Amino acid sequence: MQNGVNGAGAQAGAPHTVQVNPQQAAAFALQFLPRVPHTHAEREAFDMATMFLQAIASGQVQLVPAQPQAQAPALDAPAPTQ
């Protein structure tokens, strides 16, 4: 991972790929969770986020790449016929 300007001469705003070890990333995020302020109403979501990060960090979750989503048809496009 690289901070700041990409040294490879990539155009500003150009998409780039960053490879991240999910177990290391989850373990890194877990160290900050105790300091995250949250309300009583948010406690369930906080606990769930902690549970997911702990599962990822311990290798109990298999992460798969996201599948590209098909574009939705334009609103004014005719409906498909059968």
PDB file of N, CA, C and O in Angstrom, chain B, residues numbered from 101:
ATOM      1  N   MET B 101       0.837  -1.155   0.000  1.00  0.00           N
ATOM      2  CA  MET B 101       0.000   0.000   0.000  1.00  0.00           C
ATOM      3  C   MET B 101       0.892   1.231   0.000  1.00  0.00           C
ATOM      4  O   MET B 101       1.970   1.230   0.594  1.00  0.00           O
ATOM      5  N   GLN B 102       0.437   2.270  -0.665  1.00  0.00           N
ATOM      6  CA  GLN B 102       1.275   3.439  -0.820  1.00  0.00           C
ATOM      7  C   GLN B 102       0.482   4.674  -0.452  1.00  0.00           C
ATOM      8  O   GLN B 102      -0.677   4.814  -0.841  1.00  0.00           O
ATOM      9  N   ASN B 103       1.097   5.561   0.290  1.00  0.00           N
ATOM     10  CA  ASN B 103       0.472   6.811   0.672  1.00  0.00           C
ATOM     11  C   ASN B 103       0.886   7.893  -0.304  1.00  0.00           C
ATOM     12  O   ASN B 103       2.027   7.905  -0.764  1.00  0.00           O
ATOM     13  N   GLY B 104      -0.012   8.793  -0.627  1.00  0.00           N
ATOM     14  CA  GLY B 104       0.357   9.931  -1.456  1.00  0.00           C
ATOM     15  C   GLY B 104       0.326   9.620  -2.932  1.00  0.00           C
ATOM     16  O   GLY B 104      -0.506   8.842  -3.399  1.00  0.00           O
ATOM     17  N   VAL B 105       1.230  10.226  -3.659  1.00  0.00           N
ATOM     18  CA  VAL B 105       1.257  10.144  -5.114  1.00  0.00           C
ATOM     19  C   VAL B 105       1.825   8.809  -5.556  1.00  0.00           C
ATOM     20  O   VAL B 105       2.814   8.330  -5.001  1.00  0.00           O
ATOM     21  N   ASN B 106       1.198   8.211  -6.555  1.00  0.00           N
ATOM     22  CA  ASN B 106       1.675   6.948  -7.109  1.00  0.00           C
ATOM     23  C   ASN B 106       2.938   7.220  -7.919  1.00  0.00           C
ATOM     24  O   ASN B 106       2.915   8.019  -8.856  1.00  0.00           O
ATOM     25  N   GLY B 107       4.016   6.574  -7.571  1.00  0.00           N
ATOM     26  CA  GLY B 107       5.283   6.783  -8.245  1.00  0.00           C
ATOM     27  C   GLY B 107       5.343   6.173  -9.630  1.00  0.00           C
ATOM     28  O   GLY B 107       6.310   6.414 -10.353  1.00  0.00           O
ATOM     29  N   ALA B 108       4.358   5.399 -10.026  1.00  0.00           N
ATOM     30  CA  ALA B 108       4.379   4.726 -11.328  1.00  0.00           C
ATOM     31  C   ALA B 108       3.885   5.622 -12.449  1.00  0.00           C
ATOM     32  O   ALA B 108       3.800   5.181 -13.595  1.00  0.00           O
ATOM     33  N   GLY B 109       3.551   6.888 -12.139  1.00  0.00           N
ATOM     34  CA  GLY B 109       3.116   7.801 -13.187  1.00  0.00           C
ATOM     35  C   GLY B 109       1.662   7.629 -13.561  1.00  0.00           C
ATOM     36  O   GLY B 109       1.274   8.019 -14.662  1.00  0.00           O
ATOM     37  N   ALA B 110       0.843   7.063 -12.696  1.00  0.00           N
ATOM     38  CA  ALA B 110      -0.574   6.886 -13.001  1.00  0.00           C
ATOM     39  C   ALA B 110      -1.268   8.244 -13.027  1.00  0.00           C
ATOM     40  O   ALA B 110      -0.907   9.158 -12.286  1.00  0.00           O
ATOM     41  N   GLN B 111      -2.251   8.354 -13.875  1.00  0.00           N
ATOM     42  CA  GLN B 111      -3.036   9.584 -13.968  1.00  0.00           C
ATOM     43  C   GLN B 111      -3.804   9.803 -12.674  1.00  0.00           C
ATOM     44  O   GLN B 111      -4.195   8.843 -12.010  1.00  0.00           O
ATOM     45  N   ALA B 112      -4.020  11.052 -12.316  1.00  0.00           N
ATOM     46  CA  ALA B 112      -4.799  11.365 -11.115  1.00  0.00           C
ATOM     47  C   ALA B 112      -6.215  10.815 -11.278  1.00  0.00           C
ATOM     48  O   ALA B 112      -6.851  11.029 -12.310  1.00  0.00           O
ATOM     49  N   GLY B 113      -6.696  10.125 -10.285  1.00  0.00           N
ATOM     50  CA  GLY B 113      -8.042   9.578 -10.332  1.00  0.00           C
ATOM     51  C   GLY B 113      -8.139   8.248 -11.058  1.00  0.00           C
ATOM     52  O   GLY B 113      -9.211   7.644 -11.091  1.00  0.00           O
ATOM     53  N   ALA B 114      -7.055   7.784 -11.635  1.00  0.00           N
ATOM     54  CA  ALA B 114      -7.095   6.510 -12.348  1.00  0.00           C
ATOM     55  C   ALA B 114      -7.236   5.380 -11.337  1.00  0.00           C
ATOM     56  O   ALA B 114      -6.583   5.401 -10.293  1.00  0.00           O
ATOM     57  N   PRO B 115      -8.084   4.388 -11.632  1.00  0.00           N
ATOM     58  CA  PRO B 115      -8.248   3.280 -10.688  1.00  0.00           C
ATOM     59  C   PRO B 115      -6.954   2.482 -10.574  1.00  0.00           C
ATOM     60  O   PRO B 115      -6.217   2.313 -11.545  1.00  0.00           O
ATOM     61  N   HIS B 116      -6.702   2.002  -9.377  1.00  0.00           N
ATOM     62  CA  HIS B 116      -5.532   1.167  -9.159  1.00  0.00           C
ATOM     63  C   HIS B 116      -5.911   0.063  -8.183  1.00  0.00           C
ATOM     64  O   HIS B 116      -6.883   0.179  -7.437  1.00  0.00           O
ATOM     65  N   THR B 117      -5.148  -0.975  -8.202  1.00  0.00           N
ATOM     66  CA  THR B 117      -5.421  -2.128  -7.354  1.00  0.00           C
ATOM     67  C   THR B 117      -4.418  -2.147  -6.210  1.00  0.00           C
ATOM     68  O   THR B 117      -3.219  -1.944  -6.403  1.00  0.00           O
ATOM     69  N   VAL B 118      -4.941  -2.397  -5.018  1.00  0.00           N
ATOM     70  CA  VAL B 118      -4.098  -2.532  -3.840  1.00  0.00           C
ATOM     71  C   VAL B 118      -4.335  -3.923  -3.279  1.00  0.00           C
ATOM     72  O   VAL B 118      -5.480  -4.311  -3.045  1.00  0.00           O
ATOM     73  N   GLN B 119      -3.278  -4.667  -3.063  1.00  0.00           N
ATOM     74  CA  GLN B 119      -3.418  -5.991  -2.486  1.00  0.00           C
ATOM     75  C   GLN B 119      -3.268  -5.883  -0.975  1.00  0.00           C
ATOM     76  O   GLN B 119      -2.301  -5.313  -0.469  1.00  0.00           O
ATOM     77  N   VAL B 120      -4.247  -6.444  -0.263  1.00  0.00           N
ATOM     78  CA  VAL B 120      -4.282  -6.356   1.189  1.00  0.00           C
ATOM     79  C   VAL B 120      -4.496  -7.747   1.750  1.00  0.00           C
ATOM     80  O   VAL B 120      -5.338  -8.497   1.257  1.00  0.00           O
ATOM     81  N   ASN B 121      -3.738  -8.094   2.776  1.00  0.00           N
ATOM     82  CA  ASN B 121      -3.977  -9.332   3.493  1.00  0.00           C
ATOM     83  C   ASN B 121      -5.151  -9.073   4.430  1.00  0.00           C
ATOM     84  O   ASN B 121      -5.007  -8.298   5.376  1.00  0.00           O
ATOM     85  N   PRO B 122      -6.315  -9.697   4.201  1.00  0.00           N
ATOM     86  CA  PRO B 122      -7.504  -9.395   5.008  1.00  0.00           C
ATOM     87  C   PRO B 122      -7.317  -9.696   6.489  1.00  0.00           C
ATOM     88  O   PRO B 122      -7.888  -9.007   7.334  1.00  0.00           O
ATOM     89  N   GLN B 123      -6.528 -10.715   6.814  1.00  0.00           N
ATOM     90  CA  GLN B 123      -6.300 -11.034   8.222  1.00  0.00           C
ATOM     91  C   GLN B 123      -5.502  -9.932   8.912  1.00  0.00           C
ATOM     92  O   GLN B 123      -5.801  -9.565  10.048  1.00  0.00           O
ATOM     93  N   GLN B 124      -4.499  -9.411   8.234  1.00  0.00           N
ATOM     94  CA  GLN B 124      -3.717  -8.316   8.809  1.00  0.00           C
ATOM     95  C   GLN B 124      -4.560  -7.047   8.912  1.00  0.00           C
ATOM     96  O   GLN B 124      -4.475  -6.322   9.903  1.00  0.00           O
ATOM     97  N   ALA B 125      -5.368  -6.780   7.896  1.00  0.00           N
ATOM     98  CA  ALA B 125      -6.211  -5.582   7.913  1.00  0.00           C
ATOM     99  C   ALA B 125      -7.244  -5.648   9.040  1.00  0.00           C
ATOM    100  O   ALA B 125      -7.492  -4.650   9.718  1.00  0.00           O
ATOM    101  N   ALA B 126      -7.841  -6.821   9.236  1.00  0.00           N
ATOM    102  CA  ALA B 126      -8.833  -6.979  10.305  1.00  0.00           C
ATOM    103  C   ALA B 126      -8.177  -6.835  11.673  1.00  0.00           C
ATOM    104  O   ALA B 126      -8.725  -6.186  12.564  1.00  0.00           O
ATOM    105  N   ALA B 127      -7.020  -7.434  11.834  1.00  0.00           N
ATOM    106  CA  ALA B 127      -6.309  -7.314  13.114  1.00  0.00           C
ATOM    107  C   ALA B 127      -5.927  -5.864  13.386  1.00  0.00           C
ATOM    108  O   ALA B 127      -5.985  -5.413  14.531  1.00  0.00           O
ATOM    109  N   PHE B 128      -5.545  -5.140  12.361  1.00  0.00           N
ATOM    110  CA  PHE B 128      -5.204  -3.729  12.510  1.00  0.00           C
ATOM    111  C   PHE B 128      -6.434  -2.923  12.925  1.00  0.00           C
ATOM    112  O   PHE B 128      -6.351  -2.081  13.818  1.00  0.00           O
ATOM    113  N   ALA B 129      -7.570  -3.175  12.284  1.00  0.00           N
ATOM    114  CA  ALA B 129      -8.801  -2.450  12.607  1.00  0.00           C
ATOM    115  C   ALA B 129      -9.280  -2.755  14.026  1.00  0.00           C
ATOM    116  O   ALA B 129      -9.793  -1.871  14.713  1.00  0.00           O
ATOM    117  N   LEU B 130      -9.113  -3.993  14.461  1.00  0.00           N
ATOM    118  CA  LEU B 130      -9.569  -4.390  15.801  1.00  0.00           C
ATOM    119  C   LEU B 130      -8.892  -3.593  16.910  1.00  0.00           C
ATOM    120  O   LEU B 130      -9.496  -3.369  17.959  1.00  0.00           O
ATOM    121  N   GLN B 131      -7.662  -3.165  16.702  1.00  0.00           N
ATOM    122  CA  GLN B 131      -6.975  -2.434  17.762  1.00  0.00           C
ATOM    123  C   GLN B 131      -7.586  -1.060  18.017  1.00  0.00           C
ATOM    124  O   GLN B 131      -7.375  -0.482  19.083  1.00  0.00           O
ATOM    125  N   PHE B 132      -8.347  -0.524  17.048  1.00  0.00           N
ATOM    126  CA  PHE B 132      -8.949   0.797  17.206  1.00  0.00           C
ATOM    127  C   PHE B 132     -10.401   0.748  17.676  1.00  0.00           C
ATOM    128  O   PHE B 132     -10.923   1.754  18.155  1.00  0.00           O
ATOM    129  N   LEU B 133     -11.055  -0.392  17.548  1.00  0.00           N
ATOM    130  CA  LEU B 133     -12.472  -0.466  17.911  1.00  0.00           C
ATOM    131  C   LEU B 133     -12.784  -0.075  19.346  1.00  0.00           C
ATOM    132  O   LEU B 133     -13.791   0.596  19.568  1.00  0.00           O
ATOM    133  N   PRO B 134     -11.985  -0.451  20.327  1.00  0.00           N
ATOM    134  CA  PRO B 134     -12.328  -0.040  21.695  1.00  0.00           C
ATOM    135  C   PRO B 134     -12.384   1.473  21.878  1.00  0.00           C
ATOM    136  O   PRO B 134     -13.038   1.956  22.803  1.00  0.00           O
ATOM    137  N   ARG B 135     -11.711   2.229  21.014  1.00  0.00           N
ATOM    138  CA  ARG B 135     -11.692   3.685  21.127  1.00  0.00           C
ATOM    139  C   ARG B 135     -12.794   4.364  20.326  1.00  0.00           C
ATOM    140  O   ARG B 135     -12.940   5.584  20.394  1.00  0.00           O
ATOM    141  N   VAL B 136     -13.570   3.598  19.572  1.00  0.00           N
ATOM    142  CA  VAL B 136     -14.613   4.183  18.729  1.00  0.00           C
ATOM    143  C   VAL B 136     -15.825   4.523  19.592  1.00  0.00           C
ATOM    144  O   VAL B 136     -16.408   3.635  20.214  1.00  0.00           O
ATOM    145  N   PRO B 137     -16.210   5.798  19.637  1.00  0.00           N
ATOM    146  CA  PRO B 137     -17.388   6.148  20.423  1.00  0.00           C
ATOM    147  C   PRO B 137     -18.654   5.643  19.727  1.00  0.00           C
ATOM    148  O   PRO B 137     -18.779   5.739  18.507  1.00  0.00           O
ATOM    149  N   HIS B 138     -19.562   5.120  20.490  1.00  0.00           N
ATOM    150  CA  HIS B 138     -20.828   4.669  19.934  1.00  0.00           C
ATOM    151  C   HIS B 138     -21.906   4.796  21.005  1.00  0.00           C
ATOM    152  O   HIS B 138     -21.631   4.786  22.204  1.00  0.00           O
ATOM    153  N   THR B 139     -23.127   4.914  20.532  1.00  0.00           N
ATOM    154  CA  THR B 139     -24.260   5.045  21.444  1.00  0.00           C
ATOM    155  C   THR B 139     -24.751   3.662  21.823  1.00  0.00           C
ATOM    156  O   THR B 139     -24.359   2.658  21.227  1.00  0.00           O
ATOM    157  N   HIS B 140     -25.606   3.629  22.812  1.00  0.00           N
ATOM    158  CA  HIS B 140     -26.199   2.357  23.232  1.00  0.00           C
ATOM    159  C   HIS B 140     -26.950   1.718  22.061  1.00  0.00           C
ATOM    160  O   HIS B 140     -26.925   0.498  21.900  1.00  0.00           O
ATOM    161  N   ALA B 141     -27.613   2.535  21.248  1.00  0.00           N
ATOM    162  CA  ALA B 141     -28.375   2.023  20.100  1.00  0.00           C
ATOM    163  C   ALA B 141     -27.462   1.414  19.045  1.00  0.00           C
ATOM    164  O   ALA B 141     -27.884   0.529  18.301  1.00  0.00           O
ATOM    165  N   GLU B 142     -26.233   1.869  18.970  1.00  0.00           N
ATOM    166  CA  GLU B 142     -25.295   1.351  17.982  1.00  0.00           C
ATOM    167  C   GLU B 142     -24.525   0.137  18.480  1.00  0.00           C
ATOM    168  O   GLU B 142     -23.732  -0.438  17.735  1.00  0.00           O
ATOM    169  N   ARG B 143     -24.741  -0.253  19.704  1.00  0.00           N
ATOM    170  CA  ARG B 143     -23.949  -1.324  20.316  1.00  0.00           C
ATOM    171  C   ARG B 143     -24.059  -2.637  19.545  1.00  0.00           C
ATOM    172  O   ARG B 143     -23.058  -3.334  19.378  1.00  0.00           O
ATOM    173  N   GLU B 144     -25.245  -2.981  19.075  1.00  0.00           N
ATOM    174  CA  GLU B 144     -25.412  -4.244  18.342  1.00  0.00           C
ATOM    175  C   GLU B 144     -24.578  -4.245  17.067  1.00  0.00           C
ATOM    176  O   GLU B 144     -23.922  -5.239  16.755  1.00  0.00           O
ATOM    177  N   ALA B 145     -24.598  -3.135  16.328  1.00  0.00           N
ATOM    178  CA  ALA B 145     -23.809  -3.043  15.100  1.00  0.00           C
ATOM    179  C   ALA B 145     -22.313  -3.065  15.425  1.00  0.00           C
ATOM    180  O   ALA B 145     -21.529  -3.675  14.699  1.00  0.00           O
ATOM    181  N   PHE B 146     -21.923  -2.408  16.502  1.00  0.00           N
ATOM    182  CA  PHE B 146     -20.525  -2.403  16.942  1.00  0.00           C
ATOM    183  C   PHE B 146     -20.073  -3.818  17.268  1.00  0.00           C
ATOM    184  O   PHE B 146     -18.991  -4.241  16.859  1.00  0.00           O
ATOM    185  N   ASP B 147     -20.905  -4.549  18.006  1.00  0.00           N
ATOM    186  CA  ASP B 147     -20.564  -5.933  18.362  1.00  0.00           C
ATOM    187  C   ASP B 147     -20.467  -6.819  17.130  1.00  0.00           C
ATOM    188  O   ASP B 147     -19.611  -7.701  17.061  1.00  0.00           O
ATOM    189  N   MET B 148     -21.348  -6.586  16.150  1.00  0.00           N
ATOM    190  CA  MET B 148     -21.324  -7.389  14.924  1.00  0.00           C
ATOM    191  C   MET B 148     -20.058  -7.085  14.117  1.00  0.00           C
ATOM    192  O   MET B 148     -19.427  -7.996  13.579  1.00  0.00           O
ATOM    193  N   ALA B 149     -19.695  -5.813  14.036  1.00  0.00           N
ATOM    194  CA  ALA B 149     -18.462  -5.453  13.320  1.00  0.00           C
ATOM    195  C   ALA B 149     -17.255  -6.094  13.986  1.00  0.00           C
ATOM    196  O   ALA B 149     -16.360  -6.595  13.305  1.00  0.00           O
ATOM    197  N   THR B 150     -17.228  -6.081  15.310  1.00  0.00           N
ATOM    198  CA  THR B 150     -16.135  -6.712  16.053  1.00  0.00           C
ATOM    199  C   THR B 150     -16.090  -8.209  15.764  1.00  0.00           C
ATOM    200  O   THR B 150     -15.017  -8.771  15.544  1.00  0.00           O
ATOM    201  N   MET B 151     -17.257  -8.851  15.765  1.00  0.00           N
ATOM    202  CA  MET B 151     -17.326 -10.289  15.497  1.00  0.00           C
ATOM    203  C   MET B 151     -16.785 -10.617  14.099  1.00  0.00           C
ATOM    204  O   MET B 151     -16.009 -11.559  13.937  1.00  0.00           O
ATOM    205  N   PHE B 152     -17.200  -9.831  13.085  1.00  0.00           N
ATOM    206  CA  PHE B 152     -16.731 -10.085  11.721  1.00  0.00           C
ATOM    207  C   PHE B 152     -15.224  -9.891  11.614  1.00  0.00           C
ATOM    208  O   PHE B 152     -14.536 -10.704  10.997  1.00  0.00           O
ATOM    209  N   LEU B 153     -14.709  -8.825  12.206  1.00  0.00           N
ATOM    210  CA  LEU B 153     -13.268  -8.580  12.139  1.00  0.00           C
ATOM    211  C   LEU B 153     -12.481  -9.669  12.850  1.00  0.00           C
ATOM    212  O   LEU B 153     -11.424 -10.082  12.371  1.00  0.00           O
ATOM    213  N   GLN B 154     -12.986 -10.142  13.993  1.00  0.00           N
ATOM    214  CA  GLN B 154     -12.299 -11.219  14.702  1.00  0.00           C
ATOM    215  C   GLN B 154     -12.301 -12.505  13.884  1.00  0.00           C
ATOM    216  O   GLN B 154     -11.307 -13.231  13.869  1.00  0.00           O
ATOM    217  N   ALA B 155     -13.409 -12.792  13.206  1.00  0.00           N
ATOM    218  CA  ALA B 155     -13.488 -13.992  12.370  1.00  0.00           C
ATOM    219  C   ALA B 155     -12.528 -13.901  11.188  1.00  0.00           C
ATOM    220  O   ALA B 155     -11.877 -14.884  10.834  1.00  0.00           O
ATOM    221  N   ILE B 156     -12.442 -12.727  10.580  1.00  0.00           N
ATOM    222  CA  ILE B 156     -11.517 -12.540   9.455  1.00  0.00           C
ATOM    223  C   ILE B 156     -10.084 -12.668   9.942  1.00  0.00           C
ATOM    224  O   ILE B 156      -9.271 -13.351   9.319  1.00  0.00           O
ATOM    225  N   ALA B 157      -9.772 -12.008  11.061  1.00  0.00           N
ATOM    226  CA  ALA B 157      -8.405 -12.021  11.585  1.00  0.00           C
ATOM    227  C   ALA B 157      -7.947 -13.423  11.968  1.00  0.00           C
ATOM    228  O   ALA B 157      -6.764 -13.743  11.858  1.00  0.00           O
ATOM    229  N   SER B 158      -8.884 -14.260  12.418  1.00  0.00           N
ATOM    230  CA  SER B 158      -8.509 -15.614  12.837  1.00  0.00           C
ATOM    231  C   SER B 158      -8.567 -16.626  11.693  1.00  0.00           C
ATOM    232  O   SER B 158      -8.293 -17.808  11.900  1.00  0.00           O
ATOM    233  N   GLY B 159      -8.921 -16.170  10.486  1.00  0.00           N
ATOM    234  CA  GLY B 159      -8.947 -17.060   9.332  1.00  0.00           C
ATOM    235  C   GLY B 159     -10.200 -17.905   9.213  1.00  0.00           C
ATOM    236  O   GLY B 159     -10.211 -18.890   8.475  1.00  0.00           O
ATOM    237  N   GLN B 160     -11.259 -17.538   9.928  1.00  0.00           N
ATOM    238  CA  GLN B 160     -12.509 -18.307   9.882  1.00  0.00           C
ATOM    239  C   GLN B 160     -13.410 -17.892   8.727  1.00  0.00           C
ATOM    240  O   GLN B 160     -14.451 -18.511   8.509  1.00  0.00           O
ATOM    241  N   VAL B 161     -13.035 -16.867   7.991  1.00  0.00           N
ATOM    242  CA  VAL B 161     -13.849 -16.351   6.895  1.00  0.00           C
ATOM    243  C   VAL B 161     -13.041 -16.443   5.622  1.00  0.00           C
ATOM    244  O   VAL B 161     -11.867 -16.075   5.593  1.00  0.00           O
ATOM    245  N   GLN B 162     -13.671 -16.935   4.564  1.00  0.00           N
ATOM    246  CA  GLN B 162     -13.012 -16.980   3.264  1.00  0.00           C
ATOM    247  C   GLN B 162     -13.554 -15.817   2.445  1.00  0.00           C
ATOM    248  O   GLN B 162     -14.743 -15.776   2.127  1.00  0.00           O
ATOM    249  N   LEU B 163     -12.695 -14.885   2.109  1.00  0.00           N
ATOM    250  CA  LEU B 163     -13.106 -13.729   1.331  1.00  0.00           C
ATOM    251  C   LEU B 163     -12.949 -14.038  -0.153  1.00  0.00           C
ATOM    252  O   LEU B 163     -11.949 -14.619  -0.575  1.00  0.00           O
ATOM    253  N   VAL B 164     -13.939 -13.646  -0.930  1.00  0.00           N
ATOM    254  CA  VAL B 164     -13.890 -13.845  -2.377  1.00  0.00           C
ATOM    255  C   VAL B 164     -13.993 -12.484  -3.049  1.00  0.00           C
ATOM    256  O   VAL B 164     -14.627 -11.576  -2.511  1.00  0.00           O
ATOM    257  N   PRO B 165     -13.383 -12.331  -4.210  1.00  0.00           N
ATOM    258  CA  PRO B 165     -13.469 -11.044  -4.901  1.00  0.00           C
ATOM    259  C   PRO B 165     -14.917 -10.712  -5.250  1.00  0.00           C
ATOM    260  O   PRO B 165     -15.717 -11.599  -5.548  1.00  0.00           O
ATOM    261  N   ALA B 166     -15.236  -9.436  -5.209  1.00  0.00           N
ATOM    262  CA  ALA B 166     -16.576  -8.983  -5.565  1.00  0.00           C
ATOM    263  C   ALA B 166     -16.803  -9.202  -7.054  1.00  0.00           C
ATOM    264  O   ALA B 166     -15.901  -8.993  -7.865  1.00  0.00           O
ATOM    265  N   GLN B 167     -17.998  -9.621  -7.404  1.00  0.00           N
ATOM    266  CA  GLN B 167     -18.348  -9.819  -8.806  1.00  0.00           C
ATOM    267  C   GLN B 167     -18.791  -8.487  -9.389  1.00  0.00           C
ATOM    268  O   GLN B 167     -19.509  -7.739  -8.726  1.00  0.00           O
ATOM    269  N   PRO B 168     -18.381  -8.171 -10.614  1.00  0.00           N
ATOM    270  CA  PRO B 168     -18.844  -6.924 -11.234  1.00  0.00           C
ATOM    271  C   PRO B 168     -20.366  -6.970 -11.394  1.00  0.00           C
ATOM    272  O   PRO B 168     -20.935  -7.993 -11.776  1.00  0.00           O
ATOM    273  N   GLN B 169     -20.998  -5.858 -11.100  1.00  0.00           N
ATOM    274  CA  GLN B 169     -22.454  -5.814 -11.189  1.00  0.00           C
ATOM    275  C   GLN B 169     -22.870  -5.354 -12.576  1.00  0.00           C
ATOM    276  O   GLN B 169     -22.255  -4.474 -13.177  1.00  0.00           O
ATOM    277  N   ALA B 170     -23.933  -5.978 -13.064  1.00  0.00           N
ATOM    278  CA  ALA B 170     -24.472  -5.583 -14.370  1.00  0.00           C
ATOM    279  C   ALA B 170     -25.113  -4.218 -14.236  1.00  0.00           C
ATOM    280  O   ALA B 170     -25.693  -3.891 -13.200  1.00  0.00           O
ATOM    281  N   GLN B 171     -25.005  -3.426 -15.283  1.00  0.00           N
ATOM    282  CA  GLN B 171     -25.608  -2.100 -15.239  1.00  0.00           C
ATOM    283  C   GLN B 171     -27.110  -2.220 -15.360  1.00  0.00           C
ATOM    284  O   GLN B 171     -27.619  -3.028 -16.136  1.00  0.00           O
ATOM    285  N   ALA B 172     -27.815  -1.415 -14.590  1.00  0.00           N
ATOM    286  CA  ALA B 172     -29.275  -1.386 -14.653  1.00  0.00           C
ATOM    287  C   ALA B 172     -29.687  -0.705 -15.951  1.00  0.00           C
ATOM    288  O   ALA B 172     -29.011   0.219 -16.403  1.00  0.00           O
ATOM    289  N   PRO B 173     -30.787  -1.149 -16.557  1.00  0.00           N
ATOM    290  CA  PRO B 173     -31.240  -0.488 -17.788  1.00  0.00           C
ATOM    291  C   PRO B 173     -31.680   0.936 -17.484  1.00  0.00           C
ATOM    292  O   PRO B 173     -32.116   1.247 -16.376  1.00  0.00           O
ATOM    293  N   ALA B 174     -31.557   1.781 -18.480  1.00  0.00           N
ATOM    294  CA  ALA B 174     -31.989   3.177 -18.326  1.00  0.00           C
ATOM    295  C   ALA B 174     -33.480   3.215 -18.025  1.00  0.00           C
ATOM    296  O   ALA B 174     -34.233   2.337 -18.445  1.00  0.00           O
ATOM    297  N   LEU B 175     -33.897   4.251 -17.289  1.00  0.00           N
ATOM    298  CA  LEU B 175     -35.305   4.352 -16.894  1.00  0.00           C
ATOM    299  C   LEU B 175     -36.233   4.483 -18.096  1.00  0.00           C
ATOM    300  O   LEU B 175     -37.373   4.021 -18.052  1.00  0.00           O
ATOM    301  N   ASP B 176     -35.755   5.107 -19.166  1.00  0.00           N
ATOM    302  CA  ASP B 176     -36.620   5.301 -20.333  1.00  0.00           C
ATOM    303  C   ASP B 176     -36.461   4.175 -21.364  1.00  0.00           C
ATOM    304  O   ASP B 176     -37.042   4.251 -22.446  1.00  0.00           O
ATOM    305  N   ALA B 177     -35.705   3.165 -21.053  1.00  0.00           N
ATOM    306  CA  ALA B 177     -35.534   2.039 -21.978  1.00  0.00           C
ATOM    307  C   ALA B 177     -36.800   1.196 -22.011  1.00  0.00           C
ATOM    308  O   ALA B 177     -37.461   1.024 -20.986  1.00  0.00           O
ATOM    309  N   PRO B 178     -37.136   0.674 -23.171  1.00  0.00           N
ATOM    310  CA  PRO B 178     -38.336  -0.168 -23.253  1.00  0.00           C
ATOM    311  C   PRO B 178     -38.149  -1.456 -22.444  1.00  0.00           C
ATOM    312  O   PRO B 178     -37.041  -1.980 -22.326  1.00  0.00           O
ATOM    313  N   ALA B 179     -39.238  -1.940 -21.903  1.00  0.00           N
ATOM    314  CA  ALA B 179     -39.192  -3.178 -21.118  1.00  0.00           C
ATOM    315  C   ALA B 179     -38.874  -4.344 -22.045  1.00  0.00           C
ATOM    316  O   ALA B 179     -39.326  -4.356 -23.191  1.00  0.00           O
ATOM    317  N   PRO B 180     -38.102  -5.329 -21.572  1.00  0.00           N
ATOM    318  CA  PRO B 180     -37.795  -6.488 -22.409  1.00  0.00           C
ATOM    319  C   PRO B 180     -39.069  -7.285 -22.719  1.00  0.00           C
ATOM    320  O   PRO B 180     -39.961  -7.403 -21.878  1.00  0.00           O
ATOM    321  N   THR B 181     -39.136  -7.819 -23.924  1.00  0.00           N
ATOM    322  CA  THR B 181     -40.297  -8.610 -24.327  1.00  0.00           C
ATOM    323  C   THR B 181     -39.994 -10.084 -24.132  1.00  0.00           C
ATOM    324  O   THR B 181     -38.835 -10.499 -24.169  1.00  0.00           O
ATOM    325  N   GLN B 182     -41.019 -10.859 -23.927  1.00  0.00           N
ATOM    326  CA  GLN B 182     -40.824 -12.288 -23.704  1.00  0.00           C
ATOM    327  C   GLN B 182     -41.097 -13.086 -24.935  1.00  0.00           C
ATOM    328  O   GLN B 182     -40.979 -14.311 -24.915  1.00  0.00           O
TER     329      GLN B 182
END
